[in-house]
């Protein structure tokens, strides 16, 4: 067998293959959902995917919580000809970190998202028009409430584990505290029990870029091109925080994009390779994400504080019953290791079983999506012990 065919065969054998996004309507009236803000809504459509097989006693289910701009399509392909697999395809599949030969893996698009689950771009059943900024104010508690209801719909009483990085890690923490009997193990990656002031600041700049775009039109832009420049700029700013200084220098340095000398022109917007890269990221993001969802989800992230309603973070974590795996990355300056250590210290204070590691990786905050071998070596034995 040629090297190319061998590589293709190995890739196929390690993949969950062709998958389908499924949809379910939860919180049917009169049993509508009550948001943290006091507002109510129902029904709520949830987009989700599953990988692997649920075992006879329904004890092998793992829920994956996606990050800010992720979606339900975490692994596999939607069609054989697809070139791009799910966003965590390297970690979910046969023999991978979340081994689908052993586990039944679930991933759902978050409430307020724009990839199939009810959000600001959805039709308001009361008015027959899109919600836009009339969508209920959203918190991570609300997102986890919907996730929990989906798990019940799938016939799972208790999850073996809930896994997530970044905003997904915040969902994991909220789930462990809000529904302690539903979670046996929690895996928190590159995340924290609250967002730092610096993180809030970057989110604020991104939202301001969207608001300032003339195409925003107070969120009622769905019949036009919308705030594509503002949304692209928001993504560019955010993407910088996902990288590290070392990774940017290594990949781009001060190299020019398409010349060997400066143009000495203010008309040229993308002279450096890093500029071209950020513009590309912004343009691609506009093609797949909704600006209103971005506003809601970043503000939701700002509001999150696991200790809210408790005397301390330790008191909040004392409600949980699961074992924890917490991993940080040494080049992550959006969620630095100091925040993970604070979380671990609070868990130890209330005598919860917790494993912690700071992984060395040059890729910054996005490391949990890129450097999968070290993560796999941590997660596989942790899940075995939790089973």
Residue pairs with C-beta under 8 A, 6 or more apart in sequence:
1 9
13 94
14 93
14 94
14 95
14 96
15 75
15 76
15 77
15 85
15 89
15 93
15 94
16 51
16 52
16 75
16 76
16 89
16 92
16 93
16 94
16 100
17 76
17 77
18 76
18 77
18 78
18 79
18 80
19 49
19 51
19 73
19 75
19 76
19 77
19 78
19 86
20 49
20 78
21 47
21 48
21 49
21 72
21 73
21 78
21 116
22 47
22 48
22 49
22 50
23 45
23 46
23 47
23 48
23 116
24 45
24 46
24 48
24 150
24 153
25 43
25 44
25 45
25 46
26 33
26 42
26 43
26 44
26 46
26 146
26 149
26 150
26 153
27 33
27 41
27 42
27 43
27 44
27 146
27 149
28 42
28 43
29 42
29 43
31 42
32 40
32 41
32 42
32 43
33 40
33 41
33 42
33 44
33 142
33 145
33 146
33 149
34 40
35 41
35 136
35 137
35 138
35 139
35 142
36 137
36 139
36 141
36 142
37 136
37 137
37 139
39 136
39 137
40 136
41 118
41 136
43 125
44 111
44 117
44 118
44 146
45 116
45 117
45 118
45 122
46 108
46 109
46 111
46 116
46 117
46 118
46 146
46 150
47 71
47 72
47 108
47 109
47 113
47 115
47 116
47 117
48 72
48 106
48 107
48 108
48 109
48 150
49 72
49 73
49 74
49 75
49 76
49 86
49 106
49 107
49 108
50 104
50 105
50 106
50 107
50 154
51 74
51 75
51 76
51 92
51 93
51 100
51 104
51 105
52 60
52 100
52 101
52 102
52 103
52 104
52 105
53 104
54 60
54 61
54 104
54 154
54 155
54 156
55 104
58 155
58 156
58 157
59 158
59 160
59 387
60 102
60 103
60 104
60 160
60 387
61 103
61 104
61 105
61 106
61 151
61 154
61 156
61 159
61 160
62 98
62 103
62 104
62 105
62 106
62 159
62 160
62 161
62 162
62 163
62 383
63 105
63 106
63 107
63 108
63 147
63 151
63 159
63 161
63 162
63 163
63 175
64 74
64 88
64 92
64 98
64 105
64 106
64 107
64 163
64 164
64 168
65 107
65 110
65 147
65 162
65 163
65 164
65 167
65 168
65 169
65 171
65 172
65 175
66 72
66 74
66 87
66 107
66 109
66 110
66 164
66 167
66 168
67 164
67 165
67 166
67 167
67 168
67 369
68 166
68 167
68 238
68 297
68 298
68 301
69 285
69 289
69 294
69 297
70 87
70 168
71 87
71 109
71 113
71 115
71 116
72 107
72 108
72 109
72 115
72 116
72 117
73 86
73 87
73 107
73 115
74 86
74 87
74 88
74 89
74 92
74 105
74 107
75 85
75 86
75 88
75 89
75 91
75 92
75 93
75 100
75 105
75 107
76 85
76 86
76 89
76 93
77 85
77 86
86 92
87 369
88 369
90 96
90 372
91 97
91 98
91 372
91 375
91 376
92 98
92 100
92 105
93 99
93 100
94 100
94 101
95 101
96 372
96 376
97 372
97 375
97 376
97 379
97 380
98 105
98 163
98 379
98 383
99 380
102 383
103 160
103 383
106 150
106 151
106 154
108 117
108 146
108 147
108 150
109 115
109 116
109 117
110 117
110 143
110 146
110 171
110 297
111 117
111 118
111 119
111 138
111 142
111 143
111 146
112 118
112 119
112 120
112 135
112 138
112 142
112 143
112 293
112 296
112 297
112 300
113 119
113 293
113 297
114 120
114 121
114 289
114 290
114 292
114 293
117 146
119 131
119 135
119 290
119 292
119 293
119 296
120 130
120 131
120 132
120 133
120 135
120 219
120 290
120 292
120 293
120 295
120 296
121 130
121 131
121 132
121 222
121 290
121 292
121 293
122 130
122 131
122 135
123 129
123 130
123 131
124 130
124 131
124 134
130 220
130 222
132 218
132 219
132 220
132 222
132 292
133 218
133 219
133 220
133 292
133 295
135 292
135 296
136 142
137 296
137 299
138 296
138 297
138 299
138 300
139 300
139 303
139 304
140 167
140 170
140 171
140 174
140 300
140 301
140 303
140 304
141 174
141 178
143 171
143 174
143 300
144 171
144 174
144 175
144 178
144 179
145 178
147 171
147 175
148 175
148 178
148 179
148 182
151 159
151 182
157 182
158 181
158 182
158 183
158 184
159 182
159 183
159 184
160 184
160 185
160 383
160 386
160 387
161 183
161 184
161 185
161 186
161 187
161 383
161 386
162 171
162 172
162 175
162 176
162 183
162 185
162 186
162 187
163 172
163 187
163 189
163 379
164 170
164 171
164 172
164 187
164 188
164 189
164 191
165 189
165 190
165 191
165 368
165 369
166 189
166 190
166 191
166 334
166 335
166 365
166 368
167 191
167 297
167 301
168 189
168 191
169 188
169 189
169 190
169 191
169 192
169 335
170 191
170 192
170 193
170 301
170 304
170 306
172 186
172 187
172 188
172 191
173 186
173 188
173 191
173 193
173 306
173 343
174 304
174 306
175 182
175 183
175 186
176 183
176 186
176 317
176 320
176 322
176 324
177 306
177 316
177 317
177 319
177 320
180 319
180 320
180 321
180 322
181 321
183 320
183 321
183 322
184 322
184 323
184 386
185 322
185 323
185 324
185 325
185 382
185 383
185 386
186 320
186 322
186 323
186 324
186 325
187 324
187 325
187 327
187 379
187 382
188 324
188 325
188 326
188 327
188 340
188 343
189 327
189 368
189 375
190 327
190 328
190 329
190 332
190 334
190 335
190 365
190 367
190 368
191 335
191 340
192 335
192 339
192 340
192 342
192 343
193 305
193 306
193 307
193 313
193 316
193 339
193 342
193 343
193 346
194 304
194 305
194 306
194 307
195 203
195 301
195 302
195 304
196 335
196 339
198 334
199 241
199 301
199 302
199 334
199 335
200 302
202 237
202 238
202 241
202 334
203 238
203 298
203 299
203 301
203 302
204 302
205 234
205 237
206 233
206 234
206 235
206 237
206 238
206 294
206 298
207 234
207 294
207 295
207 298
207 299
209 230
209 231
209 233
209 234
209 237
210 216
210 227
210 230
210 231
210 234
210 291
210 294
210 295
211 230
212 230
213 227
213 228
213 229
213 230
213 231
214 227
215 221
215 224
215 225
215 226
215 227
215 228
215 229
215 230
216 226
216 227
216 230
216 291
217 224
219 291
219 292
219 295
221 227
221 291
226 291
227 291
228 286
230 291
231 282
231 285
231 286
231 289
231 291
231 294
232 279
232 282
232 283
232 285
232 286
233 282
234 291
234 294
235 281
235 282
235 285
235 286
235 289
236 278
236 279
236 281
236 282
239 278
239 281
239 282
240 278
241 333
241 334
241 365
242 334
242 364
242 365
242 366
243 363
243 364
243 365
243 366
244 331
244 332
244 333
244 362
244 363
244 364
244 365
245 331
246 331
246 362
247 331
247 362
247 363
247 364
248 274
250 362
251 277
252 272
252 273
252 274
252 277
253 273
254 272
255 272
255 273
256 262
256 271
256 272
256 273
257 270
257 271
257 272
257 273
257 275
257 276
259 271
262 271
263 271
269 275
269 279
270 276
270 279
306 313
306 316
306 317
307 313
307 315
307 316
309 316
310 316
312 346
313 342
313 343
313 346
314 346
314 349
314 350
315 350
317 343
317 346
317 347
317 350
317 352
318 350
318 352
320 352
322 352
323 352
323 353
323 354
323 355
323 385
323 386
324 347
324 352
324 353
324 354
324 355
325 354
325 355
325 356
325 378
325 379
325 382
326 340
326 343
326 344
326 347
326 354
326 355
326 356
326 357
327 340
327 356
327 357
327 358
327 359
327 368
327 375
327 378
328 335
328 336
328 337
328 339
328 340
328 341
328 357
328 358
328 359
329 337
329 358
329 359
329 360
329 361
329 363
329 364
329 365
329 367
329 368
330 337
330 358
330 359
330 360
330 361
331 361
331 362
331 363
331 364
331 367
332 364
332 365
332 367
333 364
333 365
334 364
334 365
335 365
337 358
340 356
340 358
341 356
344 354
344 356
347 354
348 354
355 378
355 382
357 378
359 367
359 371
359 374
359 375
361 367
361 370
361 371
361 374
363 370
363 371
368 375
